[in-house]
Amino acid sequence: MYKKGYRAGKRINGPLDYQSEIIMKYFSKHLDRRDVAIELPTGSGKTLVGLIIGEYRRRKRGEQVVFVCTNNILVDQVCTQAIKKYGIRVLKFTGTQSEYSTSDMHVFLRNEAIAVTNYSSVFNNNSFFSDVDTFIFDDIHGADNYIASPWTFTINRFLDGEGSNEQVNVVYDQIMDLLSTTESSPEIKKSLVDDPEVENSVNSVSLFELQKFWNAISEIVESNRDLIKDSKYAWSNIPRLHN
């Protein structure tokens, strides 16, 4: 939770010359663009650049701003730097949404501080930050798994909890039978062979092929939703394709 006197720990007078140059370039050329990528080497102070941009948008434009890190360790580091080095008011949001401080949520919703959180807290089905104006994504090149996860639908070949007598998941079985009729059928059929050399092979079906079978796949999944409980949220996020 944020405490009073956060500016007392400020230990820098301002950004360095090259940081100022990047910030001014953003303000002069990219301030009104929807998506902007800024590339800086590790250790060059990209956290300060991002926080200054976010603080400007929060103060001058009245926007709710969230600074997003890949993990909680970096969330802690950013919060420490923002408060103790830069004198920028931030609030940490980690853990489940039920664990968020109610007072901190109210402070953020009143647009009185920048929120700092992780990718998992942003990319999920019930994010507290779903209506935020501006996101600043730190190290986004390493966050592909966090971003893709809510839209990755997984079907296990065997149902869980069956011990040595594993039962084939009917959803998996029916979809694989369906895909074995595509142009990729030789590779799909190969992955069904009980051979240690090929059982871990990864094959794919092109989007154009998949689209032809999407209605049939949807029917299989919807008819067996009790067998996809671990992926039901991802399934609900996937846009429907139509023939």
N, C-alpha and C positions, 0 to 999 in steps of 0.2 A: 504493500500500500504506500502511496505517495505521502511524504511527510513535509511539513513546513520547513522553510529554510533551504530549499534545494539549490538555490543559487550560490550559497555560501561556499560550495566546493568548486566553483568554476576555476579552472587552472589554465585556460588558454585565452588569448586576447581575440583570436579570430582565425579563419582558415588561412592556409598557406597560399602562396601566389598561384600555383597550378590548380589548387582546389577552387580558389576564387574565379579563375578563368573558366573552369567547367561550369560552376554555378551561374556565372553571368551569361555564358553561352546558352544554358538552359532557359534562363529568364528571357533572353532576347529572341530566341529562335524556336523554342519548344514548349513554352509555358502552356499554350492552349492545345497542344497535341494530346490525343487520348493515351497513346502508348509511346514511351521513350525508354531507350536502353542506354545506360552509362557504363562504360567499361573502364575499370581502374585496376592496376596490379594489387596483389595482396600486400597489405601494410602501408598502402598509400593514403589511407584516411577516407575510404569510401563511406564509412559510417557517418562521419561528420557531414559529408556532402549530402547524403540522403536525408539526414535529420534537418539540415538547414532548409532544404527544399520542402520537406514536410512541414516544418514549423512556419515557413512563409505561407504555404497554402492553408494551414490551419488558422493563422492569425489574420491574414489579409483577405482570404477568400471564404473564410468561415467553414472550411471543409473538415470533415472527420477524417483523420489520417491514421493509417496503421503501418507500422514498420514490421516486416515479416522476416524471420530468421529460420534457418533450416532445423535448428534444435534448441532445446532449453538452455544449454550452456551458453550459446551465442545470445539468446534473449537476455540472460543475466549480464553478459559482457556489454551489450548495447545499452542496457538500462544504467549500468554503472558509469559508462563513459558519458552518456547523455546528461546525467545528473551531476556527477562529480567533476567532469572535465569541461563540459560544454554549457552547463547551466540551462539545459532544455528540459522542460517538464515532460516526463513520460510515465506510463503506467504499465506494469507487467501483467500479462494475461497468459497463464499456462495451466495445464491440467484440464479437467472437464469443465464445461460451462457452469455446472452447479457449484464448482469450487471458486469461481470468480468472486472477487469482493464486490458486494452490492454497491458500496460507496464509490469504488473505483469505476464501476460500470456507469453510474450516474455522472461522475466527473467526465468520463469520456463522451457520453451521450450529450452532455452540455458543451462539448467541444472545448474543454479546458486543458486538454493534454493529448499527446500522441500516445496511441496504444502500441505496445511491442509484444508480439506473439510469435508463434511458430506456424509453419505451413499446414500442419495437421489441423490446427484450430481454424484455419481459413477455408481449406478445401475439405469440407465435410457436408453432410446433409442438413445440419442444423447449426450453422455457424452464427455466432453472435455478431459477426462482422459482415453479414450478407448485404447490408445496405450502405456500406462505407463509401465515401467519395473518392478517396485516394489511397492506393496501396503502394508501398515502397518495398520491393522484393529484393532482399539481400542474397547474394550467391545463388541466383535463380538457375544457373547452369547445373547446379547439383541437386535441384529439387524436383526433377522429373518424376521420380517415384511417388513423391507426396502428392503431386498434382494429378498424376494419372490414376492413382489408387481409387478414388471415388467412382471412376468410370471404367474400371477393370473388372469384368465379369468372369469369375472363375468357377468351373465345374470340376469337382474331383471325380476321378474315374470310379472310385469305390466310396460307398457310404461309410461314414465314420462309425466307430463303435462296434464293428462286426467281428473283431478279433481275427483269428486265422481263417475263418470262413467269410471273407470279405464279399459283400454283395455289390455287384456292379450297379452304379447309379444309372437308373433308366434314362435320365435326362442326357447324360453323357453318351450312353449307348445309342439313343435315337438320333442325336445330333451328328455323331460321328458316322452313322449309317447314311444319314442324309448327305453329309459333305463328301462321302466317298463316291458320290455320283457326279461331282464337279470335275473340272479339268485338272484339278490337283489330286484326283483320286489315287494315283499310284503312291504319292507321298503320304496321303492320309491313311491308306490301307497299311502302309509300311509301319506306321506308328502304332497300329493295333496288334502287331505281331508280338508274341511273348518271347522276345529275344533280347537279352541284356545289352546287346550291342546297339539296338535301335530303340529301346523303350524310352530313352531320354531324348530322342530326336525331337526337334521342334520344326513344325511345318506351319504354313500359313495359306490362307485362301484370300485371293484378291477381293477388294471391296466390291468390284463389279460382279464377281461370282456370288459373293455373299448376299448381295442385294436380291438376287434371283430367288434365294431360299429364305429370305428374312421372315416372311409371313409364316412359313412352316416352322421355322426355329422359334418364333414368338409363341406360336400355338403350343409347341412342346413345353416350353418353359412355363407359360402361364398355366398349363394343365398340371404342372408338378411343382408349384411354388413351395410346397413343404419340403422339397428336396434341395432347394437353393437358398435356405434361410441365411447362410453366411454371406451370400452375395446379393441378397434381395435389394439392398440400397443401391448398389452399383447397377443392377438391372434396371431399376426405376430411373436412373440418371441417363441411360443410353438412349439417344434419339431413335425413334422408330423409322425404319426404312420401308419404303413401299415400292412394289413392283410397278 
